[in-house]
């Protein structure tokens, strides 16, 4: 009986090995770019990593959880109406859906700046940015990071790094002196990240020279290149050690007369990544804003070099996902660039 048993075992093991080698999940989406690790996600999930969506209500819908399981969503942004007594259960439900699909933990993001912009009103920071200094911003940031981390939130879309020159930002800015703003904004960001929550410098290259809110209006900032560059002090000082940088939806003719910053390769790739050597994750501001909202925005922002695409509702985020995936499959967007974005996103703290 012993020789036949050995033969049977050999045949079974050979068949199993052949089956494992033939299993390539995701069909054509499983293609990898040359030289990348085999751990790189399929294209459909790499595109999903780039999508940050708003959600309706205080608990994620069945359809949103299904998209999370499929790897079509990489993050969820929480606004005031999403925050209720069941916030912890809502976040747990989202993260369970991510695990069930074999995906990394979601990015859970809020705007917790302090002052007028605090999605979780009972949590730090205890004062508005305009009332912080370099000496107090670090402890405010650390307290904010710890409070968010304890609730399962791993991205703070703060601090505002804009230098205020009489803009609509008011107390959301740390002040009007580039050096002082840099010191305070960088201290706040470092404090947030000391709690293993990702901080976000925003809104590159700056909204401190306009009285119009880009969430409500199409904005052109007519400042000279020299003036705009002077306001980059916070990014020069600490962008390299901060997890994310958010791109502005305004247009800056001195930098790129034809495109808003979030859609401009000159701003995102040449200036931020090239000149300032930023190697972290780039994120858009709301892609529902006037001047940038269109069916082509996801593709245009990705071509410019934006990693995370921020949508404020579920329907528009699903449209953005499908548009970008179609473009990538058709070769109109670089697969290598999408996989590089996914790798940077996966490296963020969770």
N, C-alpha and C positions, 0 to 999 in steps of 0.2 A: 504493500500500500504506500510505502514511503516515496518511491520515485514519482508516481502519479500525483501525489499531493504537492510535491515541489513544483511539478509542471503547472498544476492548477494555480498555485500561488503566484508563480511567475507571470502567467497569463493575466490574472486579475490585476496585479500591480502594474503591469504594462498598460493595461486598458485604462486604469485610473490615471496614470501619468499622462497618457495621450489625451484623455478627457480634460484634465486640468490645463494642459498646454493649449487645447483648442478653445477653451472658454475665454472669450474676449468680450466682456460686458460692454453694452452700449453700441454695438455695431460700429459704424464709421466714426462715431464720436469718440471711440477709444483710441484713435490715432494720437501718437505722442510726437512732439517736435523733436528733431534730432538732438541728442545729447542730454535730454532732460531725464530726470529720475522716473522710474516706472511708477512712483507714487503720485505723479502728476495726475490730476483728475481728468476724466473725459471732458471733451469740449463743452457739452451741455451743462455740466456741473461747474466748470471753470467760469462760464458766462454767469451762471447762477451766483457764484461767489461775489460778483460785482454788483449785485442788486441789493439795495437797501430800500425797504418798503415801509410806508405807514400802514397802520391797521385800523379797522373800524371797531369802535367800542372798547370795552375793558377786558375782553377775552378773545383770543384769536379764533377766527372762523374755521370751520372744517376745511374750506377750500384753501385758506392760507396755510394751515397745518399740512395739507397734502402737498402744496408747493414746496414747503420746507423739507418734507421727507424726500421729495424728488430731487432736491438739490438745486431748485430754481431760485432760491432766495439765500443771500448770504448774511443779511442783517435786517433788523426791525428798528425803526425809530419810534419812540414814544413821545406823544404830545400830551398836553394837559387832559383832554378828554379820555385818554387811555389809562390814566392813573387813578386807581380806586383801591378799596380795601383788599381786593383780590389780585393786586399786581404781582405778588410773588407766585401765585398759582398760574397766572397768565404766562409769566416768563418760564416757569418750569414746563408748562405745556409746550411752548415753542421749542425749548431745548430738548425735550423728549422726542419731539417730531424729528429734529435734526439727527439725534442719535439713532432713531429707528431707521432712518434712511442711510446710515453709514457716513454721515457728513460731519465736519468739524462743528464745534459749538458755534451758535449764531453770535454775531455782533449785536448787542442790545445797546442802543444809543439814545441819549437825551441831550437837550440843551440845558445845562446846569451852570449858567454863567454867574448868577448872583444878581441881586437887584430886580429889575423888571423882567428878566428872563430866567425863570426857575420852574422847571416842569414839576418838580417835587418840592412843594412850597415849604414843607417842614424840615427839609434837609439843608445843610450848608451849600454854598457859602453864606455867611451871616451878613455880608455887606455887598454892595454893588462894586464892580471893578473900579469905578471912579473914586471910591473911598478906600481902595487898597493901595499899599505901597509895596516896594520890593521887600520890605521887612515883614509885611503881614501877608502878602499874597501866597507865599509858600505854605504857611500853616493853613490858610483858607483852602488852598488846593488839596492839601493832604487830607483835611477833614472831609472835603467833598468826595475825594476818591474813596476813602474808607466807607463813607455812607452809601455811595453808589455800589461799591463792590459787595457790601453786605446784602444788597437787594438784587444781586444778579445782573447788574448793569456794568458793562465793560468798556463803553466808549462814552466820553464826555465831549460833546461838540462845543468845546470851549478850551482855552480862552479866546476872546476877541483880541486880536493882535493889531487891530487898526489904530493908527494914530489919528486922533480926533482934531479936525480943523473946522469945527462948527457944523459937523455932519448930523444926520438923523440919529446917529448912534447914542448920543448923549452919555448917560452914565454907564453904558455898556462898555465904553472904552476906558482904558487905564489913564488916559490923559493926552496932552498935545505935544509933549516932548518925545521924540523918537527914542532917545536913550532911556528915559524913565519908563516908557511903555515897554520897551524891550526887557528891562530888568524885572518889572512886575509880571508881565505876561509869561516870561520864561520861568520865573519862580512859581507861578501858579501851575503851569504845565508840569513842571518837575514834581510839585507836590501831588498832583493828581496821579502821575505815573508811579510815584513811590508806593501807591496802594494797588499797583498792577491793574490800573484802569488807563485806557489809552486817551491821552489828551489830543486836542485838535486846535492848531493855530488857524485862525480865520480872520478875514476873508481875503485871500491872496489875489492881487498884490495890494489891496487896501480899499476900504470904503469910507475912509475918514475925510474925503474931500467932496462928498456929495450930500445934499439934503434930501435926496429921494431914496426911499427904501426899495431895493431890488426885488423884494418879494411882491411889491405892488406896482412897480413901474419899470419900463425899459430905461436903463441908465447909461449915460456916457460920462466918463470922468475926464475932463479936459485938461488936467494938470500936465505939466511938462514931464519928460522922462526923468530929469534931475530931481524934481519934487517927488515923484513916485518912488524913485530909488532911495531917497532919504528916508521914506517911511517903511522901507524893508528891514530896518534895524532889528526888529524882533525875529525875523526869519534868518537873518545872517547870524544872530546870536545863538539860536537854539532849535532851529528847524531840524538840524541833523540829529538831535537827541530826542525829538518829539515824534510820536507815532504817526500822526496824520496832519495834513494840511488841506484846508478847504479852499476851493477856488471860488472866486467871485463871479457873479452873473453879469457884472457891469462890463462895458466896453471901454478900453483905454487906448484912444487913438495914437498916443505917443509910443505905445508898445505894439499894438496891432490895430490898425484902423478899421479892419473888416469884420472882426469877430469878438464876441464876449470872451473874457478870460477863460472861462470853463471850456470853450470850444477852440481855443487858440493854442496851436503847437508852439508858437513863439513864447507864449507866457508859461505854459505848463512844462514843456520839455526843454526849450532853450534856456529860459530864465530860471525857473524853479529847480529843475533837475540838473541842468547843465551848469549855469553860473553859480547857483547857490548850493549845488551838490546835494540836494535832498534825495534820500534813498528810501524814505518811508512810503506811506500810502497816501495817494491823492484822492480826495473825495469832492464831489460836486456839492454846490448848494442846491436848494430845491430845483428840480428840473421842471416844475410846474410854473416857474416864474416867467413873467412877460419878457419876450426877447430871446428866450431859449427853448420854450416848450414847443416841440414839434415831433412828428413820428421819427425824424432822423436824428434826434438829439443824442440818443444812446450811442449810435455809431459815430457821430461827429466828436462827442466828448472822448470816446475811447481812442479814436485816431489822434486826438490832441495829447493823450497821455494820462487821462483820468482813470483811476483804478475803480473806485466805488461810485456808483450812480444812485443818487438819492431821490426817491420818489415819495410823495406825501400820502399816496393812497394806493390801494391794492390793484385797482384796475390799470392805472397808468404804469405801475411797476411791471405788471404782467405783459403789457404791450411792449415796454422797453426791452424786457428779457427776450421776447420772441423776435423782435426786430433785430437785436444784436446777434442772436443765434443764427438767424437766416443769413445775415451779412457775413458772419464768420464762415458758415458752411459754403457760401458762394464765393469766398475768397476776397470779399470786399473789405474785410478787416483782418489784420494779421492774427493767426492762431497763436503764434509765438508770443505776441504782445499780450493776448488774453491770458495765456498760461503764466506769463511773467507777473501780471497783475494778481492772479490767483495765488501765486507763491508769496508775494508781498503781503497780501491780505491774510493768508494762513499764518504768517509769522507774527501777527499782532497778538498781544496778550488776551487771554480769554478767562 
